[in-house]
């Protein structure tokens, strides 16, 4: 169930979220449910944030998205696993050490440097084709 995410400038009374730990916890919980659950939740989080201006750091919003996708509720409980938070913080620190200063950021495994920011497709192709 892949749907296109259309970017909409944030336009609600509530400002956009200032951090992303809760959605990261939820996406990692979805990955524990399975690859399809991960893909569904990944797409849904992007649409909720970028197209619908929903606060994806709000636990109620995350519960609504999870339920909407029909994912098993016991899987969402995995988001509270302290190991997931440690993993998220570790990945964040690794990104900082790699030179990431913004998103999106792409680093080719085994490669040097980080490509930061939205770039034309050809830029990504060049990065992938480098030896």
N, CA, C and O atoms as a printed pandas DataFrame, in Angstrom:
     atom_number atom_name residue_name chain_id  residue_number  x_coord  y_coord  z_coord
0              1         N          UNK        A               1    0.842   -1.180    0.000
1              2        CA          UNK        A               1    0.000    0.000    0.000
2              3         C          UNK        A               1    0.882    1.235    0.000
3              4         O          UNK        A               1    0.984    1.928    1.013
4              5         N          UNK        A               2    1.510    1.512   -1.114
5              6        CA          UNK        A               2    2.372    2.665   -1.192
6              7         C          UNK        A               2    1.571    3.841   -1.737
7              8         O          UNK        A               2    0.932    3.744   -2.785
8              9         N          UNK        A               3    1.616    4.945   -1.015
9             10        CA          UNK        A               3    0.931    6.149   -1.461
10            11         C          UNK        A               3    1.951    7.272   -1.532
11            12         O          UNK        A               3    2.909    7.314   -0.760
12            13         N          UNK        A               4    1.735    8.158   -2.447
13            14        CA          UNK        A               4    2.648    9.267   -2.634
14            15         C          UNK        A               4    2.523   10.256   -1.473
15            16         O          UNK        A               4    1.423   10.580   -1.027
16            17         N          UNK        A               5    3.665   10.719   -1.002
17            18        CA          UNK        A               5    3.694   11.746    0.024
18            19         C          UNK        A               5    3.868   13.085   -0.669
19            20         O          UNK        A               5    4.846   13.302   -1.384
20            21         N          UNK        A               6    2.935   13.962   -0.457
21            22        CA          UNK        A               6    2.996   15.293   -1.047
22            23         C          UNK        A               6    3.336   16.273    0.060
23            24         O          UNK        A               6    2.642   16.346    1.074
24            25         N          UNK        A               7    4.418   17.034   -0.143
25            26        CA          UNK        A               7    4.860   17.975    0.868
26            27         C          UNK        A               7    3.895   19.146    0.984
27            28         O          UNK        A               7    3.490   19.743   -0.013
28            29         N          UNK        A               8    3.539   19.458    2.219
29            30        CA          UNK        A               8    2.672   20.591    2.510
30            31         C          UNK        A               8    3.362   21.406    3.599
31            32         O          UNK        A               8    3.738   20.856    4.634
32            33         N          UNK        A               9    3.530   22.688    3.383
33            34        CA          UNK        A               9    4.157   23.547    4.384
34            35         C          UNK        A               9    3.348   23.467    5.673
35            36         O          UNK        A               9    2.117   23.488    5.648
36            37         N          UNK        A              10    4.049   23.376    6.796
37            38        CA          UNK        A              10    3.389   23.248    8.102
38            39         C          UNK        A              10    2.416   24.391    8.290
39            40         O          UNK        A              10    2.790   25.556    8.159
40            41         N          UNK        A              11    1.152   24.062    8.600
41            42        CA          UNK        A              11    0.134   25.122    8.644
42            43         C          UNK        A              11   -0.876   24.927    9.776
43            44         O          UNK        A              11   -2.047   25.276    9.626
44            45         N          UNK        A              12   -0.436   24.380   10.893
45            46        CA          UNK        A              12   -1.344   24.231   12.021
46            47         C          UNK        A              12   -0.966   25.203   13.117
47            48         O          UNK        A              12    0.125   25.772   13.105
48            49         N          UNK        A              13   -1.875   25.395   14.069
49            50        CA          UNK        A              13   -1.606   26.268   15.205
50            51         C          UNK        A              13   -0.449   25.737   16.042
51            52         O          UNK        A              13    0.344   26.497   16.598
52            53         N          UNK        A              14   -0.375   24.412   16.115
53            54        CA          UNK        A              14    0.702   23.767   16.857
54            55         C          UNK        A              14    1.937   23.726   15.961
55            56         O          UNK        A              14    1.850   23.329   14.799
56            57         N          UNK        A              15    3.067   24.127   16.490
57            58        CA          UNK        A              15    4.292   24.085   15.701
58            59         C          UNK        A              15    4.712   22.656   15.401
59            60         O          UNK        A              15    4.239   21.720   16.045
60            61         N          UNK        A              16    5.601   22.481   14.424
61            62        CA          UNK        A              16    6.059   21.129   14.101
62            63         C          UNK        A              16    6.880   20.553   15.256
63            64         O          UNK        A              16    7.425   21.303   16.066
64            65         N          UNK        A              17    6.968   19.246   15.328
65            66        CA          UNK        A              17    7.759   18.610   16.388
66            67         C          UNK        A              17    9.214   19.070   16.340
67            68         O          UNK        A              17    9.749   19.373   15.273
68            69         N          UNK        A              18    9.840   19.116   17.506
69            70        CA          UNK        A              18   11.224   19.575   17.574
70            71         C          UNK        A              18   12.210   18.423   17.716
71            72         O          UNK        A              18   13.419   18.651   17.744
72            73         N          UNK        A              19   11.724   17.205   17.805
73            74        CA          UNK        A              19   12.593   16.034   17.919
74            75         C          UNK        A              19   11.880   14.849   17.293
75            76         O          UNK        A              19   10.700   14.937   16.952
76            77         N          UNK        A              20   12.591   13.745   17.141
77            78        CA          UNK        A              20   11.977   12.622   16.440
78            79         C          UNK        A              20   12.123   11.289   17.170
79            80         O          UNK        A              20   11.981   10.233   16.553
80            81         N          UNK        A              21   12.398   11.318   18.445
81            82        CA          UNK        A              21   12.581   10.054   19.164
82            83         C          UNK        A              21   11.307    9.204   19.168
83            84         O          UNK        A              21   11.399    8.019   18.849
84            85         N          UNK        A              22   10.129    9.730   19.506
85            86        CA          UNK        A              22    8.935    8.863   19.512
86            87         C          UNK        A              22    8.658    8.171   18.173
87            88         O          UNK        A              22    8.393    6.969   18.175
88            89         N          UNK        A              23    8.704    8.868   17.030
89            90        CA          UNK        A              23    8.461    8.134   15.790
90            91         C          UNK        A              23    9.566    7.125   15.478
91            92         O          UNK        A              23    9.303    6.088   14.869
92            93         N          UNK        A              24   10.796    7.421   15.890
93            94        CA          UNK        A              24   11.862    6.439   15.702
94            95         C          UNK        A              24   11.589    5.180   16.532
95            96         O          UNK        A              24   11.823    4.065   16.066
96            97         N          UNK        A              25   11.097    5.359   17.747
97            98        CA          UNK        A              25   10.762    4.203   18.580
98            99         C          UNK        A              25    9.647    3.383   17.928
99           100         O          UNK        A              25    9.692    2.153   17.926
100          101         N          UNK        A              26    8.666    4.060   17.386
101          102        CA          UNK        A              26    7.533    3.370   16.768
102          103         C          UNK        A              26    7.959    2.650   15.489
103          104         O          UNK        A              26    7.508    1.534   15.231
104          105         N          UNK        A              27    8.819    3.275   14.688
105          106        CA          UNK        A              27    9.231    2.617   13.453
106          107         C          UNK        A              27   10.086    1.391   13.758
107          108         O          UNK        A              27   10.010    0.388   13.048
108          109         N          UNK        A              28   10.891    1.468   14.803
109          110        CA          UNK        A              28   11.691    0.305   15.197
110          111         C          UNK        A              28   10.795   -0.800   15.765
111          112         O          UNK        A              28   11.067   -1.984   15.565
112          113         N          UNK        A              29    9.735   -0.417   16.469
113          114        CA          UNK        A              29    8.769   -1.409   16.950
114          115         C          UNK        A              29    8.076   -2.077   15.769
115          116         O          UNK        A              29    7.858   -3.288   15.778
116          117         N          UNK        A              30    7.732   -1.294   14.756
117          118        CA          UNK        A              30    7.095   -1.855   13.559
118          119         C          UNK        A              30    8.051   -2.830   12.860
119          120         O          UNK        A              30    7.619   -3.868   12.360
120          121         N          UNK        A              31    9.337   -2.499   12.825
121          122        CA          UNK        A              31   10.316   -3.402   12.215
122          123         C          UNK        A              31   10.374   -4.732   12.952
123          124         O          UNK        A              31   10.606   -5.776   12.342
124          125         N          UNK        A              32   10.163   -4.695   14.262
125          126        CA          UNK        A              32   10.137   -5.942   15.031
126          127         C          UNK        A              32    8.909   -6.783   14.684
127          128         O          UNK        A              32    8.943   -8.010   14.787
128          129         N          UNK        A              33    7.830   -6.123   14.273
129          130        CA          UNK        A              33    6.632   -6.864   13.836
130          131         C          UNK        A              33    6.942   -7.561   12.508
131          132         O          UNK        A              33    6.531   -8.700   12.285
132          133         N          UNK        A              34    7.665   -6.872   11.638
133          134        CA          UNK        A              34    8.041   -7.473   10.366
134          135         C          UNK        A              34    8.337   -6.428    9.313
135          136         O          UNK        A              34    8.012   -5.255    9.501
136          137         N          UNK        A              35    8.959   -6.834    8.192
137          138        CA          UNK        A              35    9.330   -5.888    7.138
138          139         C          UNK        A              35    8.138   -5.147    6.526
139          140         O          UNK        A              35    8.236   -3.961    6.211
140          141         N          UNK        A              36    7.028   -5.841    6.361
141          142        CA          UNK        A              36    5.849   -5.177    5.786
142          143         C          UNK        A              36    5.308   -4.120    6.746
143          144         O          UNK        A              36    4.919   -3.033    6.320
144          145         N          UNK        A              37    5.283   -4.437    8.033
145          146        CA          UNK        A              37    4.823   -3.466    9.039
146          147         C          UNK        A              37    5.735   -2.245    9.035
147          148         O          UNK        A              37    5.267   -1.112    9.146
148          149         N          UNK        A              38    7.042   -2.482    8.904
149          150        CA          UNK        A              38    7.995   -1.376    8.842
150          151         C          UNK        A              38    7.682   -0.473    7.656
151          152         O          UNK        A              38    7.587    0.745    7.810
152          153         N          UNK        A              39    7.520   -1.064    6.469
153          154        CA          UNK        A              39    7.254   -0.274    5.264
154          155         C          UNK        A              39    5.951    0.514    5.387
155          156         O          UNK        A              39    5.896    1.694    5.042
156          157         N          UNK        A              40    4.916   -0.139    5.876
157          158        CA          UNK        A              40    3.623    0.544    6.054
158          159         C          UNK        A              40    3.746    1.725    7.005
159          160         O          UNK        A              40    3.271    2.821    6.710
160          161         N          UNK        A              41    4.391    1.494    8.155
161          162        CA          UNK        A              41    4.512    2.565    9.149
162          163         C          UNK        A              41    5.427    3.668    8.645
163          164         O          UNK        A              41    5.159    4.846    8.878
164          165         N          UNK        A              42    6.495    3.307    7.962
165          166        CA          UNK        A              42    7.404    4.308    7.413
166          167         C          UNK        A              42    6.647    5.256    6.481
167          168         O          UNK        A              42    6.724    6.476    6.623
168          169         N          UNK        A              43    5.920    4.681    5.534
169          170        CA          UNK        A              43    5.146    5.504    4.599
170          171         C          UNK        A              43    4.095    6.336    5.329
171          172         O          UNK        A              43    3.883    7.505    5.008
172          173         N          UNK        A              44    3.439    5.719    6.314
173          174        CA          UNK        A              44    2.365    6.429    7.021
174          175         C          UNK        A              44    2.904    7.586    7.847
175          176         O          UNK        A              44    2.281    8.647    7.899
176          177         N          UNK        A              45    4.053    7.401    8.496
177          178        CA          UNK        A              45    4.654    8.483    9.272
178          179         C          UNK        A              45    5.020    9.658    8.366
179          180         O          UNK        A              45    4.779   10.813    8.717
180          181         N          UNK        A              46    5.594    9.369    7.217
181          182        CA          UNK        A              46    5.956   10.438    6.288
182          183         C          UNK        A              46    4.728   11.205    5.826
183          184         O          UNK        A              46    4.732   12.436    5.806
184          185         N          UNK        A              47    3.673   10.480    5.454
185          186        CA          UNK        A              47    2.449   11.177    5.018
186          187         C          UNK        A              47    1.843   11.995    6.146
187          188         O          UNK        A              47    1.418   13.131    5.939
188          189         N          UNK        A              48    1.803   11.412    7.345
189          190        CA          UNK        A              48    1.217   12.124    8.486
190          191         C          UNK        A              48    1.964   13.430    8.749
191          192         O          UNK        A              48    1.347   14.463    9.010
192          193         N          UNK        A              49    3.270   13.380    8.682
193          194        CA          UNK        A              49    4.060   14.579    8.981
194          195         C          UNK        A              49    4.087   15.554    7.806
195          196         O          UNK        A              49    3.738   16.724    7.961
196          197         N          UNK        A              50    4.495   15.078    6.643
197          198        CA          UNK        A              50    4.734   15.982    5.517
198          199         C          UNK        A              50    3.481   16.392    4.763
199          200         O          UNK        A              50    3.444   17.489    4.205
200          201         N          UNK        A              51    2.453   15.552    4.725
201          202        CA          UNK        A              51    1.247   15.888    3.965
202          203         C          UNK        A              51    0.103   16.368    4.841
203          204         O          UNK        A              51   -0.708   17.197    4.427
204          205         N          UNK        A              52    0.045   15.830    6.075
205          206        CA          UNK        A              52   -1.099   16.119    6.940
206          207         C          UNK        A              52   -0.767   17.045    8.108
207          208         O          UNK        A              52   -1.654   17.427    8.871
208          209         N          UNK        A              53    0.502   17.403    8.248
209          210        CA          UNK        A              53    0.950   18.264    9.346
210          211         C          UNK        A              53    0.533   17.741   10.713
211          212         O          UNK        A              53    0.097   18.507   11.572
212          213         N          UNK        A              54    0.670   16.430   10.909
213          214        CA          UNK        A              54    0.333   15.838   12.206
214          215         C          UNK        A              54    1.590   15.740   13.059
215          216         O          UNK        A              54    2.683   15.493   12.549
216          217         N          UNK        A              55    1.423   15.934   14.341
217          218        CA          UNK        A              55    2.538   15.876   15.277
218          219         C          UNK        A              55    2.869   14.411   15.566
219          220         O          UNK        A              55    2.252   13.788   16.430
220          221         N          UNK        A              56    3.832   13.873   14.848
221          222        CA          UNK        A              56    4.162   12.465   14.991
222          223         C          UNK        A              56    5.038   12.182   16.214
223          224         O          UNK        A              56    5.564   11.078   16.358
224          225         N          UNK        A              57    5.194   13.161   17.081
225          226        CA          UNK        A              57    5.833   12.896   18.374
226          227         C          UNK        A              57    4.786   12.701   19.468
227          228         O          UNK        A              57    5.121   12.350   20.599
228          229         N          UNK        A              58    3.535   12.926   19.132
229          230        CA          UNK        A              58    2.438   12.782   20.085
230          231         C          UNK        A              58    2.030   11.305   20.163
231          232         O          UNK        A              58    1.734   10.684   19.143
232          233         N          UNK        A              59    2.018   10.754   21.367
233          234        CA          UNK        A              59    1.701    9.336   21.548
234          235         C          UNK        A              59    0.318    8.974   21.014
235          236         O          UNK        A              59    0.136    7.882   20.476
236          237         N          UNK        A              60   -0.644    9.855   21.149
237          238        CA          UNK        A              60   -1.989    9.570   20.649
238          239         C          UNK        A              60   -1.998    9.476   19.126
239          240         O          UNK        A              60   -2.644    8.595   18.557
240          241         N          UNK        A              61   -1.296   10.367   18.482
241          242        CA          UNK        A              61   -1.198   10.330   17.019
242          243         C          UNK        A              61   -0.522    9.034   16.576
243          244         O          UNK        A              61   -0.972    8.388   15.630
244          245         N          UNK        A              62    0.551    8.657   17.255
245          246        CA          UNK        A              62    1.258    7.423   16.908
246          247         C          UNK        A              62    0.362    6.201   17.093
247          248         O          UNK        A              62    0.380    5.285   16.271
248          249         N          UNK        A              63   -0.411    6.189   18.158
249          250        CA          UNK        A              63   -1.364    5.093   18.390
250          251         C          UNK        A              63   -2.410    5.051   17.271
251          252         O          UNK        A              63   -2.746    3.977   16.771
252          253         N          UNK        A              64   -2.919    6.217   16.883
253          254        CA          UNK        A              64   -3.916    6.280   15.809
254          255         C          UNK        A              64   -3.345    5.735   14.496
255          256         O          UNK        A              64   -4.017    4.983   13.790
256          257         N          UNK        A              65   -2.114    6.115   14.173
257          258        CA          UNK        A              65   -1.496    5.645   12.929
258          259         C          UNK        A              65   -1.286    4.137   12.971
259          260         O          UNK        A              65   -1.548    3.432   11.997
260          261         N          UNK        A              66   -0.806    3.652   14.121
261          262        CA          UNK        A              66   -0.559    2.217   14.288
262          263         C          UNK        A              66   -1.863    1.434   14.110
263          264         O          UNK        A              66   -1.908    0.433   13.394
264          265         N          UNK        A              67   -2.908    1.902   14.765
265          266        CA          UNK        A              67   -4.214    1.248   14.717
266          267         C          UNK        A              67   -4.801    1.308   13.308
267          268         O          UNK        A              67   -5.358    0.327   12.813
268          269         N          UNK        A              68   -4.670    2.463   12.675
269          270        CA          UNK        A              68   -5.170    2.653   11.314
270          271         C          UNK        A              68   -4.577    1.621   10.356
271          272         O          UNK        A              68   -5.257    1.151    9.443
272          273         N          UNK        A              69   -3.317    1.274   10.565
273          274        CA          UNK        A              69   -2.649    0.302    9.698
274          275         C          UNK        A              69   -2.999   -1.139   10.050
275          276         O          UNK        A              69   -2.630   -2.066    9.329
276          277         N          UNK        A              70   -3.712   -1.325   11.159
277          278        CA          UNK        A              70   -4.111   -2.666   11.562
278          279         C          UNK        A              70   -2.967   -3.494   12.119
279          280         O          UNK        A              70   -3.015   -4.724   12.090
280          281         N          UNK        A              71   -1.942   -2.828   12.624
281          282        CA          UNK        A              71   -0.813   -3.554   13.205
282          283         C          UNK        A              71   -1.191   -4.057   14.596
283          284         O          UNK        A              71   -2.004   -3.437   15.281
284          285         N          UNK        A              72   -0.607   -5.175   15.014
285          286        CA          UNK        A              72   -0.967   -5.736   16.323
286          287         C          UNK        A              72   -0.550   -4.801   17.459
287          288         O          UNK        A              72    0.603   -4.379   17.540
288          289         N          UNK        A              73   -1.492   -4.491   18.317
289          290        CA          UNK        A              73   -1.261   -3.520   19.383
290          291         C          UNK        A              73   -0.111   -3.936   20.301
291          292         O          UNK        A              73    0.610   -3.084   20.820
292          293         N          UNK        A              74    0.059   -5.248   20.502
293          294        CA          UNK        A              74    1.166   -5.692   21.348
294          295         C          UNK        A              74    2.517   -5.333   20.725
295          296         O          UNK        A              74    3.509   -5.198   21.441
296          297         N          UNK        A              75    2.562   -5.180   19.413
297          298        CA          UNK        A              75    3.794   -4.759   18.746
298          299         C          UNK        A              75    4.173   -3.336   19.093
299          300         O          UNK        A              75    5.355   -3.005   19.181
300          301         N          UNK        A              76    3.170   -2.492   19.289
301          302        CA          UNK        A              76    3.433   -1.095   19.649
302          303         C          UNK        A              76    4.084   -0.997   21.020
303          304         O          UNK        A              76    4.849   -0.068   21.280
304          305         N          UNK        A              77    3.788   -1.941   21.894
305          306        CA          UNK        A              77    4.390   -1.941   23.232
306          307         C          UNK        A              77    5.907   -2.070   23.155
307          308         O          UNK        A              77    6.612   -1.662   24.077
308          309         N          UNK        A              78    6.412   -2.636   22.060
309          310        CA          UNK        A              78    7.857   -2.759   21.862
310          311         C          UNK        A              78    8.540   -1.398   21.803
311          312         O          UNK        A              78    9.733   -1.289   22.086
312          313         N          UNK        A              79    7.787   -0.352   21.435
313          314        CA          UNK        A              79    8.362    0.993   21.332
314          315         C          UNK        A              79    8.913    1.480   22.668
315          316         O          UNK        A              79    9.776    2.357   22.707
316          317         N          UNK        A              80    8.416    0.913   23.753
317          318        CA          UNK        A              80    8.863    1.320   25.089
318          319         C          UNK        A              80   10.093    0.553   25.566
319          320         O          UNK        A              80   10.583    0.801   26.668
320          321         N          UNK        A              81   10.595   -0.373   24.755
321          322        CA          UNK        A              81   11.773   -1.149   25.124
322          323         C          UNK        A              81   12.972   -0.208   25.243
323          324         O          UNK        A              81   13.309    0.475   24.276
324          325         N          UNK        A              82   13.621   -0.158   26.407
325          326        CA          UNK        A              82   14.774    0.742   26.591
326          327         C          UNK        A              82   15.899    0.476   25.585
327          328         O          UNK        A              82   16.672    1.379   25.264
328          329         N          UNK        A              83   15.987   -0.748   25.096
329          330        CA          UNK        A              83   17.023   -1.075   24.103
330          331         C          UNK        A              83   16.811   -0.275   22.816
331          332         O          UNK        A              83   17.778    0.128   22.170
332          333         N          UNK        A              84   15.555   -0.048   22.445
333          334        CA          UNK        A              84   15.285    0.753   21.238
334          335         C          UNK        A              84   15.803    2.171   21.415
335          336         O          UNK        A              84   16.406    2.726   20.496
336          337         N          UNK        A              85   15.582    2.758   22.567
337          338        CA          UNK        A              85   16.063    4.118   22.818
338          339         C          UNK        A              85   17.591    4.152   22.760
339          340         O          UNK        A              85   18.165    5.076   22.184
340          341         N          UNK        A              86   18.248    3.164   23.345
341          342        CA          UNK        A              86   19.713    3.101   23.288
342          343         C          UNK        A              86   20.180    3.004   21.833
343          344         O          UNK        A              86   21.161    3.641   21.447
344          345         N          UNK        A              87   19.481    2.212   21.039
345          346        CA          UNK        A              87   19.818    2.048   19.625
346          347         C          UNK        A              87   19.662    3.374   18.867
347          348         O          UNK        A              87   20.518    3.746   18.065
348          349         N          UNK        A              88   18.576    4.066   19.130
349          350        CA          UNK        A              88   18.315    5.351   18.466
350          351         C          UNK        A              88   19.398    6.358   18.815
351          352         O          UNK        A              88   19.920    7.037   17.931
352          353         N          UNK        A              89   19.740    6.462   20.092
353          354        CA          UNK        A              89   20.769    7.408   20.537
354          355         C          UNK        A              89   22.122    7.027   19.932
355          356         O          UNK        A              89   22.884    7.900   19.516
356          357         N          UNK        A              90   22.419    5.740   19.885
357          358        CA          UNK        A              90   23.678    5.277   19.304
358          359         C          UNK        A              90   23.752    5.636   17.821
359          360         O          UNK        A              90   24.787    6.104   17.347
360          361         N          UNK        A              91   22.663    5.419   17.093
361          362        CA          UNK        A              91   22.635    5.750   15.664
362          363         C          UNK        A              91   22.772    7.256   15.450
363          364         O          UNK        A              91   23.437    7.698   14.513
364          365         N          UNK        A              92   22.145    8.035   16.319
365          366        CA          UNK        A              92   22.252    9.492   16.238
366          367         C          UNK        A              92   23.702    9.922   16.443
367          368         O          UNK        A              92   24.226   10.739   15.686
368          369         N          UNK        A              93   24.345    9.370   17.463
369          370        CA          UNK        A              93   25.739    9.718   17.749
370          371         C          UNK        A              93   26.655    9.299   16.604
371          372         O          UNK        A              93   27.586   10.027   16.259
372          373         N          UNK        A              94   26.400    8.134   16.014
373          374        CA          UNK        A              94   27.191    7.673   14.869
374          375         C          UNK        A              94   27.030    8.644   13.698
375          376         O          UNK        A              94   27.999    8.969   13.011
376          377         N          UNK        A              95   25.806    9.098   13.481
377          378        CA          UNK        A              95   25.560   10.059   12.396
378          379         C          UNK        A              95   26.341   11.353   12.630
379          380         O          UNK        A              95   26.957   11.883   11.706
380          381         N          UNK        A              96   26.315   11.855   13.854
381          382        CA          UNK        A              96   27.064   13.077   14.170
382          383         C          UNK        A              96   28.555   12.875   13.925
383          384         O          UNK        A              96   29.220   13.739   13.355
384          385         N          UNK        A              97   29.076   11.728   14.360
385          386        CA          UNK        A              97   30.501   11.435   14.180
386          387         C          UNK        A              97   30.864   11.286   12.703
387          388         O          UNK        A              97   32.014   11.497   12.317
388          389         N          UNK        A              98   29.882   10.923   11.882
389          390        CA          UNK        A              98   30.115   10.770   10.444
390          391         C          UNK        A              98   29.997   12.088    9.692
391          392         O          UNK        A              98   30.245   12.146    8.488
392          393         N          UNK        A              99   29.617   13.146   10.404
393          394        CA          UNK        A              99   29.513   14.453    9.770
394          395         C          UNK        A              99   28.118   14.866    9.368
395          396         O          UNK        A              99   27.951   15.867    8.672
396          397         N          UNK        A             100   27.113   14.122    9.788
397          398        CA          UNK        A             100   25.735   14.478    9.444
398          399         C          UNK        A             100   25.336   15.735   10.215
399          400         O          UNK        A             100   25.458   15.795   11.439
400          401         N          UNK        A             101   24.863   16.728    9.483
401          402        CA          UNK        A             101   24.416   17.975   10.099
402          403         C          UNK        A             101   22.976   18.305    9.748
403          404         O          UNK        A             101   22.452   19.335   10.175
404          405         N          UNK        A             102   22.330   17.441    8.975
405          406        CA          UNK        A             102   20.951   17.678    8.587
406          407         C          UNK        A             102   20.376   16.451    7.909
407          408         O          UNK        A             102   21.046   15.428    7.770
408          409         N          UNK        A             103   19.136   16.568    7.493
409          410        CA          UNK        A             103   18.457   15.469    6.823
410          411         C          UNK        A             103   17.850   15.984    5.523
411          412         O          UNK        A             103   17.535   17.169    5.421
412          413         N          UNK        A             104   17.683   15.133    4.549
413          414        CA          UNK        A             104   18.142   13.755    4.528
414          415         C          UNK        A             104   19.664   13.699    4.461
415          416         O          UNK        A             104   20.316   14.650    4.031
416          417         N          UNK        A             105   20.209   12.580    4.888
417          418        CA          UNK        A             105   21.648   12.353    4.817
418          419         C          UNK        A             105   21.870   10.909    4.351
419          420         O          UNK        A             105   21.206    9.982    4.815
420          421         N          UNK        A             106   22.802   10.745    3.438
421          422        CA          UNK        A             106   23.078    9.424    2.884
422          423         C          UNK        A             106   24.584    9.183    2.947
423          424         O          UNK        A             106   25.392   10.035    2.575
424          425         N          UNK        A             107   24.929    7.992    3.430
425          426        CA          UNK        A             107   26.334    7.582    3.450
426          427         C          UNK        A             107   26.402    6.194    2.837
427          428         O          UNK        A             107   25.691    5.282    3.257
428          429         N          UNK        A             108   27.249    6.047    1.855
429          430        CA          UNK        A             108   27.426    4.740    1.231
430          431         C          UNK        A             108   28.239    3.871    2.187
431          432         O          UNK        A             108   29.290    4.286    2.676
432          433         N          UNK        A             109   27.741    2.658    2.449
433          434        CA          UNK        A             109   28.434    1.760    3.352
434          435         C          UNK        A             109   29.859    1.542    2.857
435          436         O          UNK        A             109   30.084    1.191    1.699
436          437         N          UNK        A             110   30.807    1.755    3.752
437          438        CA          UNK        A             110   32.210    1.598    3.402
438          439         C          UNK        A             110   32.788    2.810    2.695
439          440         O          UNK        A             110   33.986    2.860    2.420
440          441         N          UNK        A             111   31.946    3.779    2.401
441          442        CA          UNK        A             111   32.404    4.975    1.706
442          443         C          UNK        A             111   32.798    6.070    2.673
443          444         O          UNK        A             111   32.603    5.953    3.883
444          445         N          UNK        A             112   33.351    7.123    2.129
445          446        CA          UNK        A             112   33.748    8.247    2.950
446          447         C          UNK        A             112   32.819    9.416    2.680
447          448         O          UNK        A             112   32.363    9.611    1.553
448          449         N          UNK        A             113   32.546   10.180    3.700
449          450        CA          UNK        A             113   31.725   11.357    3.544
450          451         C          UNK        A             113   30.231   11.063    3.574
451          452         O          UNK        A             113   29.790    9.915    3.521
452          453         N          UNK        A             114   29.488   12.135    3.660
453          454        CA          UNK        A             114   28.034   12.055    3.767
454          455         C          UNK        A             114   27.428   13.050    2.792
455          456         O          UNK        A             114   27.892   14.185    2.685
456          457         N          UNK        A             115   26.404   12.629    2.092
457          458        CA          UNK        A             115   25.649   13.509    1.218
458          459         C          UNK        A             115   24.472   14.036    2.034
459          460         O          UNK        A             115   23.626   13.264    2.484
460          461         N          UNK        A             116   24.422   15.350    2.221
461          462        CA          UNK        A             116   23.404   15.946    3.082
462          463         C          UNK        A             116   22.489   16.841    2.259
463          464         O          UNK        A             116   22.945   17.632    1.434
464          465         N          UNK        A             117   21.192   16.699    2.498
465          466        CA          UNK        A             117   20.203   17.540    1.838
466          467         C          UNK        A             117   19.571   16.850    0.646
467          468         O          UNK        A             117   20.104   15.875    0.116
468          469         N          UNK        A             118   18.443   17.363    0.239
469          470        CA          UNK        A             118   17.745   16.830   -0.932
470          471         C          UNK        A             118   18.564   17.180   -2.164
471          472         O          UNK        A             118   18.858   18.348   -2.419
472          473         N          UNK        A             119   18.925   16.166   -2.917
473          474        CA          UNK        A             119   19.769   16.346   -4.099
474          475         C          UNK        A             119   19.083   15.726   -5.303
475          476         O          UNK        A             119   18.207   14.875   -5.149
476          477         N          UNK        A             120   19.471   16.140   -6.494
477          478        CA          UNK        A             120   18.923   15.517   -7.699
478          479         C          UNK        A             120   19.292   14.029   -7.738
479          480         O          UNK        A             120   20.311   13.621   -7.182
480          481         N          UNK        A             121   18.473   13.245   -8.382
481          482        CA          UNK        A             121   18.700   11.799   -8.483
482          483         C          UNK        A             121   20.092   11.486   -9.012
483          484         O          UNK        A             121   20.725   10.539   -8.547
484          485         N          UNK        A             122   20.572   12.251   -9.958
485          486        CA          UNK        A             122   21.887   11.997  -10.549
486          487         C          UNK        A             122   23.000   12.075   -9.501
487          488         O          UNK        A             122   23.983   11.339   -9.596
488          489         N          UNK        A             123   22.865   12.925   -8.535
489          490        CA          UNK        A             123   23.867   13.031   -7.468
490          491         C          UNK        A             123   23.936   11.732   -6.679
491          492         O          UNK        A             123   25.026   11.265   -6.348
492          493         N          UNK        A             124   22.787   11.147   -6.375
493          494        CA          UNK        A             124   22.749    9.863   -5.658
494          495         C          UNK        A             124   23.327    8.753   -6.532
495          496         O          UNK        A             124   24.033    7.874   -6.037
496          497         N          UNK        A             125   23.032    8.792   -7.809
497          498        CA          UNK        A             125   23.560    7.762   -8.721
498          499         C          UNK        A             125   25.087    7.810   -8.752
499          500         O          UNK        A             125   25.743    6.769   -8.762
500          501         N          UNK        A             126   25.655    9.030   -8.767
501          502        CA          UNK        A             126   27.105    9.163   -8.758
502          503         C          UNK        A             126   27.689    8.593   -7.461
503          504         O          UNK        A             126   28.720    7.920   -7.479
504          505         N          UNK        A             127   27.025    8.868   -6.347
505          506        CA          UNK        A             127   27.512    8.357   -5.062
506          507         C          UNK        A             127   27.522    6.824   -5.064
507          508         O          UNK        A             127   28.484    6.204   -4.611
508          509         N          UNK        A             128   26.455    6.228   -5.574
509          510        CA          UNK        A             128   26.343    4.764   -5.583
510          511         C          UNK        A             128   27.354    4.152   -6.543
511          512         O          UNK        A             128   27.889    3.078   -6.268
512          513         N          UNK        A             129   27.625    4.811   -7.658
513          514        CA          UNK        A             129   28.499    4.220   -8.667
514          515         C          UNK        A             129   29.982    4.328   -8.309
515          516         O          UNK        A             129   30.810    3.643   -8.909
516          517         N          UNK        A             130   30.324    5.173   -7.347
517          518        CA          UNK        A             130   31.725    5.284   -6.938
518          519         C          UNK        A             130   32.182    3.975   -6.296
519          520         O          UNK        A             130   31.428    3.331   -5.567
520          521         N          UNK        A             131   33.409    3.598   -6.574
521          522        CA          UNK        A             131   33.958    2.358   -6.055
522          523         C          UNK        A             131   34.383    2.393   -4.638
523          524         O          UNK        A             131   34.860    1.388   -4.111
